[in-house]
Amino acid sequence: EGRTAQDIEVAINTWCQKMPRNLFKSITFDCGKEFSNWQSMSNQNDLSVYFADPGTPSQRGLNEHSNGLLRKDGLPKGMDFNTVDQTFISSVAARRNHIPRKSLNYHTPLEVFLSYMGDKQLSSLF
């Protein structure tokens, strides 16, 4: 909901608790003050946390590529997300998660993600 460090920490911790412990080993943030509780998130979720240097989008290449694809789906740079409903955001995410990727041996991100999830973990997501 919010953009404070506490809001981000709660959201990330809640999300990580639903995921298999070994699914993610690290997370990379930009240098925003909303990530100032990084150490607590790292400790609670057993994640390495990295910060991209300011002004170096190349350090977050996959993120920047994904942003470009999202702009093609109707989410322009600088868009006010308060004007977009969750249904639209979910439809864009679903479309992106069903595209096979060479880096995933031509599987979709959704297929790869589900391959790491057990039935119990999947049922807790819904």
C-alpha positions as CSV (number, residue, x, y, z in Angstrom):
1,E,0.0,0.0,0.0
2,G,2.6,2.6,1.0
3,R,6.0,3.6,0.0
4,T,7.7,3.9,3.4
5,A,10.6,1.7,4.5
6,Q,8.2,-0.1,6.9
7,D,5.6,-0.6,4.3
8,I,8.1,-2.1,1.9
9,E,9.6,-4.3,4.6
10,V,6.2,-5.7,5.6
11,A,5.2,-6.4,2.0
12,I,8.5,-8.1,1.1
13,N,8.6,-10.2,4.3
14,T,4.9,-11.3,3.8
15,W,5.6,-12.2,0.2
16,C,8.9,-14.1,1.0
17,Q,7.1,-16.1,3.7
18,K,4.8,-17.5,1.0
19,M,7.7,-18.6,-1.2
20,P,9.9,-21.7,-0.9
21,R,13.0,-20.6,1.2
22,N,15.5,-21.6,-1.6
23,L,13.7,-19.9,-4.5
24,F,15.5,-16.6,-4.2
25,K,19.1,-16.1,-3.0
26,S,19.4,-12.4,-3.6
27,I,17.5,-9.2,-4.4
28,T,18.8,-6.0,-5.9
29,F,17.3,-2.7,-5.0
30,D,17.9,0.8,-6.3
31,C,19.0,3.4,-3.8
32,G,15.6,4.6,-2.7
33,K,15.0,5.4,0.9
34,E,12.1,2.9,0.9
35,F,14.7,0.2,1.0
36,S,16.5,1.4,4.1
37,N,15.3,-1.6,6.2
38,W,17.3,-3.8,3.9
39,Q,19.2,-5.5,6.7
40,S,16.1,-6.6,8.5
41,M,14.6,-8.0,5.3
42,S,17.9,-9.8,4.5
43,N,18.2,-11.4,7.9
44,Q,14.5,-12.5,8.2
45,N,14.5,-14.0,4.7
46,D,18.1,-15.3,4.4
47,L,18.7,-13.2,1.3
48,S,21.7,-11.3,0.1
49,V,20.8,-7.7,-0.7
50,Y,22.6,-5.7,-3.3
51,F,22.2,-2.0,-4.3
52,A,22.7,-0.8,-7.9
53,D,24.9,2.2,-8.2
54,P,23.0,5.4,-8.9
55,G,22.7,6.2,-12.6
56,T,23.8,2.7,-13.8
57,P,20.7,0.9,-15.2
58,S,23.1,-1.6,-16.8
59,Q,23.5,-3.2,-13.3
60,R,19.8,-4.0,-13.4
61,G,19.6,-5.1,-17.0
62,L,16.8,-7.6,-16.7
63,N,14.7,-5.0,-14.8
64,E,15.3,-2.3,-17.5
65,H,14.5,-4.8,-20.3
66,S,11.3,-5.7,-18.5
67,N,10.4,-2.0,-18.0
68,G,10.7,-1.6,-21.8
69,L,8.4,-4.5,-22.4
70,L,5.8,-3.1,-20.0
71,R,5.8,0.2,-21.8
72,K,4.8,-1.7,-25.0
73,D,1.9,-3.1,-23.0
74,G,0.5,0.3,-22.2
75,L,2.4,1.3,-19.1
76,P,4.4,4.4,-20.2
77,K,7.3,5.7,-18.2
78,G,6.2,8.2,-15.5
79,M,2.7,6.7,-15.4
80,D,0.6,7.4,-12.3
81,F,-0.2,3.9,-11.1
82,N,-2.9,5.2,-8.9
83,T,-5.0,5.5,-12.1
84,V,-4.6,1.9,-13.0
85,D,-6.7,-0.9,-11.6
86,Q,-5.4,-4.2,-10.4
87,T,-7.2,-6.1,-13.1
88,F,-5.2,-4.3,-15.8
89,I,-1.9,-4.8,-13.9
90,S,-2.7,-8.5,-13.4
91,S,-3.5,-9.0,-17.1
92,V,-0.1,-7.4,-18.1
93,A,1.7,-9.6,-15.7
94,A,-0.1,-12.7,-16.9
95,R,0.8,-11.9,-20.5
96,R,4.5,-11.4,-19.7
97,N,4.7,-14.6,-17.6
98,H,3.4,-16.7,-20.5
99,I,6.1,-15.7,-23.0
100,P,8.8,-18.5,-23.5
101,R,12.3,-17.2,-22.8
102,K,15.6,-18.4,-24.3
103,S,17.3,-17.9,-21.0
104,L,14.8,-20.4,-19.5
105,N,15.4,-23.0,-22.1
106,Y,12.3,-21.8,-24.0
107,H,10.0,-22.3,-21.0
108,T,7.8,-19.5,-19.7
109,P,8.6,-17.8,-16.4
110,L,5.4,-19.2,-15.0
111,E,6.4,-22.8,-15.9
112,V,9.8,-22.4,-14.3
113,F,8.3,-20.8,-11.2
114,L,5.7,-23.5,-10.8
115,S,8.4,-26.2,-11.1
116,Y,9.9,-24.9,-7.9
117,M,6.6,-24.9,-6.0
118,G,5.1,-27.8,-4.1
119,D,1.4,-28.4,-3.9
120,K,1.2,-27.1,-0.3
121,Q,3.1,-23.9,-1.3
122,L,0.9,-23.4,-4.3
123,S,-2.3,-23.8,-2.3
124,S,-1.1,-21.2,0.2
125,L,-0.7,-18.6,-2.7
126,F,-4.4,-18.7,-3.5
